[in-house]
Amino acid sequence: MLQKKLGRRIADLRRSKKLTQEQLAEKLGYSVEFISLVERGVNAPSVAGLEKFAKALKVEVGDLFVFEEKKR
């Protein structure tokens, strides 16, 4: 569950920065396939990877874990 939320958050942040998966992958030195797996919640980055994602997206690591609550 957390992995999927994290992936959605990373995807939302990437889109808000007007980056494609390809551009983010290039900034991070990861494959586009890995970015896709992370964004779909299939895979999760390591702690060091979280730092890389945060830096590339110009946010703090903690911001990656700020999830919006769904409205009922």
Backbone atoms as SQL, in Angstrom:
CREATE TABLE atoms (id INTEGER PRIMARY KEY, chain TEXT, resi INTEGER, resn TEXT, atom TEXT, x REAL, y REAL, z REAL);
INSERT INTO atoms VALUES
  (1, 'A', 1, 'MET', 'N', 0.826, -1.193, 0.000),
  (2, 'A', 1, 'MET', 'CA', 0.000, 0.000, 0.000),
  (3, 'A', 1, 'MET', 'C', 0.878, 1.269, 0.000),
  (4, 'A', 2, 'LEU', 'N', 1.827, 1.331, 0.910),
  (5, 'A', 2, 'LEU', 'CA', 2.726, 2.486, 0.981),
  (6, 'A', 2, 'LEU', 'C', 3.532, 2.629, -0.310),
  (7, 'A', 3, 'GLN', 'N', 3.963, 1.503, -0.855),
  (8, 'A', 3, 'GLN', 'CA', 4.751, 1.520, -2.082),
  (9, 'A', 3, 'GLN', 'C', 3.948, 2.126, -3.232),
  (10, 'A', 4, 'LYS', 'N', 2.661, 1.786, -3.319),
  (11, 'A', 4, 'LYS', 'CA', 1.811, 2.335, -4.377),
  (12, 'A', 4, 'LYS', 'C', 1.582, 3.832, -4.170),
  (13, 'A', 5, 'LYS', 'N', 1.363, 4.240, -2.920),
  (14, 'A', 5, 'LYS', 'CA', 1.180, 5.671, -2.632),
  (15, 'A', 5, 'LYS', 'C', 2.440, 6.454, -2.973),
  (16, 'A', 6, 'LEU', 'N', 3.585, 5.895, -2.612),
  (17, 'A', 6, 'LEU', 'CA', 4.858, 6.538, -2.918),
  (18, 'A', 6, 'LEU', 'C', 5.023, 6.689, -4.430),
  (19, 'A', 7, 'GLY', 'N', 4.719, 5.643, -5.157),
  (20, 'A', 7, 'GLY', 'CA', 4.834, 5.684, -6.617),
  (21, 'A', 7, 'GLY', 'C', 3.939, 6.737, -7.233),
  (22, 'A', 8, 'ARG', 'N', 2.687, 6.800, -6.755),
  (23, 'A', 8, 'ARG', 'CA', 1.766, 7.821, -7.267),
  (24, 'A', 8, 'ARG', 'C', 2.271, 9.219, -6.941),
  (25, 'A', 9, 'ARG', 'N', 2.819, 9.390, -5.739),
  (26, 'A', 9, 'ARG', 'CA', 3.334, 10.703, -5.325),
  (27, 'A', 9, 'ARG', 'C', 4.509, 11.129, -6.201),
  (28, 'A', 10, 'ILE', 'N', 5.420, 10.192, -6.467),
  (29, 'A', 10, 'ILE', 'CA', 6.568, 10.494, -7.333),
  (30, 'A', 10, 'ILE', 'C', 6.080, 10.861, -8.729),
  (31, 'A', 11, 'ALA', 'N', 5.109, 10.123, -9.251),
  (32, 'A', 11, 'ALA', 'CA', 4.565, 10.424, -10.582),
  (33, 'A', 11, 'ALA', 'C', 3.922, 11.806, -10.600),
  (34, 'A', 12, 'ASP', 'N', 3.158, 12.131, -9.555),
  (35, 'A', 12, 'ASP', 'CA', 2.508, 13.446, -9.479),
  (36, 'A', 12, 'ASP', 'C', 3.545, 14.568, -9.419),
  (37, 'A', 13, 'LEU', 'N', 4.571, 14.376, -8.610),
  (38, 'A', 13, 'LEU', 'CA', 5.628, 15.386, -8.511),
  (39, 'A', 13, 'LEU', 'C', 6.361, 15.541, -9.845),
  (40, 'A', 14, 'ARG', 'N', 6.631, 14.424, -10.496),
  (41, 'A', 14, 'ARG', 'CA', 7.317, 14.470, -11.802),
  (42, 'A', 14, 'ARG', 'C', 6.488, 15.262, -12.805),
  (43, 'A', 15, 'ARG', 'N', 5.197, 14.969, -12.847),
  (44, 'A', 15, 'ARG', 'CA', 4.325, 15.682, -13.786),
  (45, 'A', 15, 'ARG', 'C', 4.240, 17.173, -13.444),
  (46, 'A', 16, 'SER', 'N', 4.191, 17.492, -12.149),
  (47, 'A', 16, 'SER', 'CA', 4.099, 18.898, -11.740),
  (48, 'A', 16, 'SER', 'C', 5.345, 19.677, -12.134),
  (49, 'A', 17, 'LYS', 'N', 6.466, 18.970, -12.266),
  (50, 'A', 17, 'LYS', 'CA', 7.728, 19.596, -12.703),
  (51, 'A', 17, 'LYS', 'C', 7.884, 19.546, -14.212),
  (52, 'A', 18, 'LYS', 'N', 6.832, 19.059, -14.890),
  (53, 'A', 18, 'LYS', 'CA', 6.825, 18.968, -16.366),
  (54, 'A', 18, 'LYS', 'C', 7.963, 18.094, -16.902),
  (55, 'A', 19, 'LEU', 'N', 8.233, 17.006, -16.183),
  (56, 'A', 19, 'LEU', 'CA', 9.271, 16.059, -16.613),
  (57, 'A', 19, 'LEU', 'C', 8.624, 14.791, -17.156),
  (58, 'A', 20, 'THR', 'N', 9.225, 14.241, -18.194),
  (59, 'A', 20, 'THR', 'CA', 8.801, 12.926, -18.671),
  (60, 'A', 20, 'THR', 'C', 9.533, 11.857, -17.859),
  (61, 'A', 21, 'GLN', 'N', 9.073, 10.632, -17.963),
  (62, 'A', 21, 'GLN', 'CA', 9.790, 9.539, -17.299),
  (63, 'A', 21, 'GLN', 'C', 11.206, 9.451, -17.838),
  (64, 'A', 22, 'GLU', 'N', 11.368, 9.696, -19.126),
  (65, 'A', 22, 'GLU', 'CA', 12.690, 9.637, -19.741),
  (66, 'A', 22, 'GLU', 'C', 13.619, 10.703, -19.162),
  (67, 'A', 23, 'GLN', 'N', 13.101, 11.908, -18.991),
  (68, 'A', 23, 'GLN', 'CA', 13.925, 12.999, -18.444),
  (69, 'A', 23, 'GLN', 'C', 14.312, 12.722, -16.992),
  (70, 'A', 24, 'LEU', 'N', 13.355, 12.205, -16.209),
  (71, 'A', 24, 'LEU', 'CA', 13.656, 11.882, -14.813),
  (72, 'A', 24, 'LEU', 'C', 14.676, 10.751, -14.734),
  (73, 'A', 25, 'ALA', 'N', 14.503, 9.746, -15.570),
  (74, 'A', 25, 'ALA', 'CA', 15.444, 8.623, -15.598),
  (75, 'A', 25, 'ALA', 'C', 16.859, 9.117, -15.906),
  (76, 'A', 26, 'GLU', 'N', 16.968, 10.028, -16.847),
  (77, 'A', 26, 'GLU', 'CA', 18.281, 10.567, -17.215),
  (78, 'A', 26, 'GLU', 'C', 18.904, 11.329, -16.045),
  (79, 'A', 27, 'LYS', 'N', 18.115, 12.156, -15.356),
  (80, 'A', 27, 'LYS', 'CA', 18.614, 12.910, -14.204),
  (81, 'A', 27, 'LYS', 'C', 19.116, 11.987, -13.102),
  (82, 'A', 28, 'LEU', 'N', 18.410, 10.859, -12.919),
  (83, 'A', 28, 'LEU', 'CA', 18.721, 9.949, -11.821),
  (84, 'A', 28, 'LEU', 'C', 19.758, 8.892, -12.184),
  (85, 'A', 29, 'GLY', 'N', 19.951, 8.667, -13.468),
  (86, 'A', 29, 'GLY', 'CA', 20.849, 7.595, -13.887),
  (87, 'A', 29, 'GLY', 'C', 20.184, 6.229, -13.782),
  (88, 'A', 30, 'TYR', 'N', 18.854, 6.223, -13.841),
  (89, 'A', 30, 'TYR', 'CA', 18.073, 4.980, -13.792),
  (90, 'A', 30, 'TYR', 'C', 17.465, 4.728, -15.166),
  (91, 'A', 31, 'SER', 'N', 16.974, 3.528, -15.368),
  (92, 'A', 31, 'SER', 'CA', 16.286, 3.224, -16.615),
  (93, 'A', 31, 'SER', 'C', 14.846, 3.725, -16.550),
  (94, 'A', 32, 'VAL', 'N', 14.272, 3.970, -17.719),
  (95, 'A', 32, 'VAL', 'CA', 12.870, 4.370, -17.797),
  (96, 'A', 32, 'VAL', 'C', 12.002, 3.253, -17.219),
  (97, 'A', 33, 'GLU', 'N', 12.421, 2.021, -17.425),
  (98, 'A', 33, 'GLU', 'CA', 11.663, 0.881, -16.906),
  (99, 'A', 33, 'GLU', 'C', 11.600, 0.920, -15.381),
  (100, 'A', 34, 'PHE', 'N', 12.707, 1.279, -14.732),
  (101, 'A', 34, 'PHE', 'CA', 12.716, 1.362, -13.274),
  (102, 'A', 34, 'PHE', 'C', 11.795, 2.482, -12.798),
  (103, 'A', 35, 'ILE', 'N', 11.840, 3.634, -13.466),
  (104, 'A', 35, 'ILE', 'CA', 10.964, 4.749, -13.101),
  (105, 'A', 35, 'ILE', 'C', 9.510, 4.300, -13.209),
  (106, 'A', 36, 'SER', 'N', 9.183, 3.620, -14.276),
  (107, 'A', 36, 'SER', 'CA', 7.824, 3.127, -14.476),
  (108, 'A', 36, 'SER', 'C', 7.414, 2.154, -13.367),
  (109, 'A', 37, 'LEU', 'N', 8.303, 1.252, -13.000),
  (110, 'A', 37, 'LEU', 'CA', 8.011, 0.286, -11.928),
  (111, 'A', 37, 'LEU', 'C', 7.783, 1.002, -10.594),
  (112, 'A', 38, 'VAL', 'N', 8.581, 2.010, -10.321),
  (113, 'A', 38, 'VAL', 'CA', 8.424, 2.778, -9.079),
  (114, 'A', 38, 'VAL', 'C', 7.083, 3.503, -9.095),
  (115, 'A', 39, 'GLU', 'N', 6.781, 4.177, -10.195),
  (116, 'A', 39, 'GLU', 'CA', 5.547, 4.959, -10.268),
  (117, 'A', 39, 'GLU', 'C', 4.296, 4.084, -10.190),
  (118, 'A', 40, 'ARG', 'N', 4.399, 2.841, -10.629),
  (119, 'A', 40, 'ARG', 'CA', 3.258, 1.923, -10.538),
  (120, 'A', 40, 'ARG', 'C', 3.205, 1.193, -9.203),
  (121, 'A', 41, 'GLY', 'N', 4.211, 1.414, -8.358),
  (122, 'A', 41, 'GLY', 'CA', 4.220, 0.772, -7.050),
  (123, 'A', 41, 'GLY', 'C', 4.659, -0.673, -7.072),
  (124, 'A', 42, 'VAL', 'N', 5.271, -1.097, -8.168),
  (125, 'A', 42, 'VAL', 'CA', 5.764, -2.471, -8.294),
  (126, 'A', 42, 'VAL', 'C', 7.113, -2.608, -7.605),
  (127, 'A', 43, 'ASN', 'N', 7.903, -1.543, -7.679),
  (128, 'A', 43, 'ASN', 'CA', 9.231, -1.528, -7.087),
  (129, 'A', 43, 'ASN', 'C', 9.366, -0.249, -6.259),
  (130, 'A', 44, 'ALA', 'N', 10.317, -0.215, -5.360),
  (131, 'A', 44, 'ALA', 'CA', 10.547, 0.986, -4.550),
  (132, 'A', 44, 'ALA', 'C', 12.039, 1.290, -4.525),
  (133, 'A', 45, 'PRO', 'N', 12.378, 2.568, -4.522),
  (134, 'A', 45, 'PRO', 'CA', 13.785, 2.935, -4.457),
  (135, 'A', 45, 'PRO', 'C', 14.355, 2.678, -3.061),
  (136, 'A', 46, 'SER', 'N', 15.653, 2.513, -2.996),
  (137, 'A', 46, 'SER', 'CA', 16.356, 2.393, -1.715),
  (138, 'A', 46, 'SER', 'C', 16.308, 3.742, -1.008),
  (139, 'A', 47, 'VAL', 'N', 16.817, 3.778, 0.208),
  (140, 'A', 47, 'VAL', 'CA', 16.886, 5.044, 0.939),
  (141, 'A', 47, 'VAL', 'C', 17.746, 6.040, 0.161),
  (142, 'A', 48, 'ALA', 'N', 18.878, 5.589, -0.333),
  (143, 'A', 48, 'ALA', 'CA', 19.732, 6.463, -1.147),
  (144, 'A', 48, 'ALA', 'C', 18.993, 6.898, -2.415),
  (145, 'A', 49, 'GLY', 'N', 18.212, 5.994, -2.962),
  (146, 'A', 49, 'GLY', 'CA', 17.418, 6.310, -4.149),
  (147, 'A', 49, 'GLY', 'C', 16.365, 7.365, -3.859),
  (148, 'A', 50, 'LEU', 'N', 15.765, 7.290, -2.666),
  (149, 'A', 50, 'LEU', 'CA', 14.776, 8.304, -2.272),
  (150, 'A', 50, 'LEU', 'C', 15.417, 9.692, -2.258),
  (151, 'A', 51, 'GLU', 'N', 16.651, 9.759, -1.762),
  (152, 'A', 51, 'GLU', 'CA', 17.378, 11.035, -1.751),
  (153, 'A', 51, 'GLU', 'C', 17.591, 11.545, -3.178),
  (154, 'A', 52, 'LYS', 'N', 17.923, 10.630, -4.087),
  (155, 'A', 52, 'LYS', 'CA', 18.135, 11.022, -5.483),
  (156, 'A', 52, 'LYS', 'C', 16.836, 11.531, -6.113),
  (157, 'A', 53, 'PHE', 'N', 15.727, 10.822, -5.850),
  (158, 'A', 53, 'PHE', 'CA', 14.432, 11.247, -6.377),
  (159, 'A', 53, 'PHE', 'C', 14.092, 12.638, -5.845),
  (160, 'A', 54, 'ALA', 'N', 14.251, 12.831, -4.545),
  (161, 'A', 54, 'ALA', 'CA', 13.921, 14.121, -3.928),
  (162, 'A', 54, 'ALA', 'C', 14.753, 15.246, -4.540),
  (163, 'A', 55, 'LYS', 'N', 16.032, 15.013, -4.687),
  (164, 'A', 55, 'LYS', 'CA', 16.917, 16.047, -5.249),
  (165, 'A', 55, 'LYS', 'C', 16.521, 16.369, -6.692),
  (166, 'A', 56, 'ALA', 'N', 16.258, 15.338, -7.490),
  (167, 'A', 56, 'ALA', 'CA', 15.887, 15.550, -8.891),
  (168, 'A', 56, 'ALA', 'C', 14.554, 16.282, -9.016),
  (169, 'A', 57, 'LEU', 'N', 13.648, 16.027, -8.066),
  (170, 'A', 57, 'LEU', 'CA', 12.323, 16.658, -8.101),
  (171, 'A', 57, 'LEU', 'C', 12.283, 17.966, -7.307),
  (172, 'A', 58, 'LYS', 'N', 13.441, 18.334, -6.727),
  (173, 'A', 58, 'LYS', 'CA', 13.579, 19.583, -5.957),
  (174, 'A', 58, 'LYS', 'C', 12.593, 19.660, -4.796),
  (175, 'A', 59, 'VAL', 'N', 12.529, 18.556, -4.039),
  (176, 'A', 59, 'VAL', 'CA', 11.719, 18.499, -2.820),
  (177, 'A', 59, 'VAL', 'C', 12.555, 17.850, -1.726),
  (178, 'A', 60, 'GLU', 'N', 12.073, 17.914, -0.506),
  (179, 'A', 60, 'GLU', 'CA', 12.705, 17.206, 0.601),
  (180, 'A', 60, 'GLU', 'C', 12.256, 15.745, 0.566),
  (181, 'A', 61, 'VAL', 'N', 13.055, 14.856, 1.115),
  (182, 'A', 61, 'VAL', 'CA', 12.699, 13.431, 1.137),
  (183, 'A', 61, 'VAL', 'C', 11.328, 13.236, 1.787),
  (184, 'A', 62, 'GLY', 'N', 11.088, 13.945, 2.881),
  (185, 'A', 62, 'GLY', 'CA', 9.796, 13.813, 3.566),
  (186, 'A', 62, 'GLY', 'C', 8.612, 14.175, 2.692),
  (187, 'A', 63, 'ASP', 'N', 8.827, 15.089, 1.735),
  (188, 'A', 63, 'ASP', 'CA', 7.746, 15.497, 0.834),
  (189, 'A', 63, 'ASP', 'C', 7.288, 14.359, -0.068),
  (190, 'A', 64, 'LEU', 'N', 8.143, 13.374, -0.279),
  (191, 'A', 64, 'LEU', 'CA', 7.758, 12.219, -1.089),
  (192, 'A', 64, 'LEU', 'C', 6.677, 11.392, -0.395),
  (193, 'A', 65, 'PHE', 'N', 6.562, 11.580, 0.915),
  (194, 'A', 65, 'PHE', 'CA', 5.613, 10.796, 1.707),
  (195, 'A', 65, 'PHE', 'C', 4.410, 11.615, 2.172),
  (196, 'A', 66, 'VAL', 'N', 4.181, 12.752, 1.522),
  (197, 'A', 66, 'VAL', 'CA', 3.001, 13.555, 1.831),
  (198, 'A', 66, 'VAL', 'C', 1.913, 13.151, 0.845),
  (199, 'A', 67, 'PHE', 'N', 0.976, 12.331, 1.332),
  (200, 'A', 67, 'PHE', 'CA', -0.069, 11.793, 0.473),
  (201, 'A', 67, 'PHE', 'C', -1.374, 12.533, 0.721),
  (202, 'A', 68, 'GLU', 'N', -2.093, 12.802, -0.370),
  (203, 'A', 68, 'GLU', 'CA', -3.386, 13.443, -0.247),
  (204, 'A', 68, 'GLU', 'C', -4.408, 12.431, 0.231),
  (205, 'A', 69, 'GLU', 'N', -5.268, 12.866, 1.112),
  (206, 'A', 69, 'GLU', 'CA', -6.366, 12.012, 1.568),
  (207, 'A', 69, 'GLU', 'C', -7.466, 12.059, 0.522),
  (208, 'A', 70, 'LYS', 'N', -8.056, 10.890, 0.239),
  (209, 'A', 70, 'LYS', 'CA', -9.176, 10.854, -0.705),
  (210, 'A', 70, 'LYS', 'C', -10.420, 11.396, -0.017),
  (211, 'A', 71, 'LYS', 'N', -11.147, 12.222, -0.731),
  (212, 'A', 71, 'LYS', 'CA', -12.387, 12.786, -0.188),
  (213, 'A', 71, 'LYS', 'C', -13.513, 11.786, -0.381),
  (214, 'A', 72, 'ARG', 'N', -14.371, 11.697, 0.628),
  (215, 'A', 72, 'ARG', 'CA', -15.498, 10.764, 0.531),
  (216, 'A', 72, 'ARG', 'C', -16.736, 11.463, 0.068);
